[in-house]
Amino acid sequence: MTSTEAGARLEVAERAVTNEPRPHYRRDRSKRPLPVKIIVGVLLVAFTALFIYPFIWLISASFKPRGEVFDNKIIPDTFTLENYVRVWQEAPLALWIFNTVLVTVLAATAVTISSAMVAWGFAYFRFKGRGPLFGVVLATMMLPGAVTMVPVFLIWNQLGQVGTLTPLWAQNIFGSAFYIFLLRQFFLGLPRDIFEAARVDGASNWRMFSRIAVPLCRPALIVTLIFEFQASWTNLMAPLIYLRDSDTFTVPRGLKAMLDQFGFGGNWNWEIVVTASVITTIPMIILFFLAQRHFVEGIATTGVKG
């Protein structure tokens, strides 16, 4: 199959998948009476304010001196940037952010690629025992993390990787049961005729996966990438188990160390902890706004196709 033909088939497939009639609820929502619209708007604003208030309080507290951190005023009486200066002086925050970015990028990329390949296998190929084998994969989601914590630690210890960043991302190479299930449901929603036509034209399994399935599955892949990025960025348990040296700390492990140093033991420097929390939260907020459209699209499309 030439590249022109492949591009034409891909375009037809995208139109077949994405050009669906809009749901009727959009038209129905525009016909709501004005009082109902006002009530819904007020409730949405109230819930938005309720959920966003903790973060606004956190940002406000980061600009207050120590004595005013817990005064519950959104607008500080005394505005100061000293807390941000002290955070960069007291801890290697830039190094912790770099370690976290490295771990999250590797973990998210590894689990997205591996889970997509496994999900494609379960969705496309027909082989004996496919159903029971997929059930075994799903059953692994029922295992509590504490059950496998000690054996996995012993394995990494035998490999000499305890104290390094490798255990925080390398196990994602083997995929995740949840993401495999999510992507398989999306793959099952793709028209099978596309792949049969590509097979007739001589396309290999890898070519069908990489040139047809993956582009059509892009929203679901982005959702998987964002989910794992968020999970790895906020992961505290694994760094607590595997990391020893402060030079290898990730952001959550570094915040725990700062909390031990400045939040307990009589040295109550909560303004430092609060300010460090704000700095480490900003990258996730930026990521969400940059990928918001793909995130919503992926969730909605996955639900329709599932």
Beta strands, then each sheet from edge to edge (+ up, - down):
end
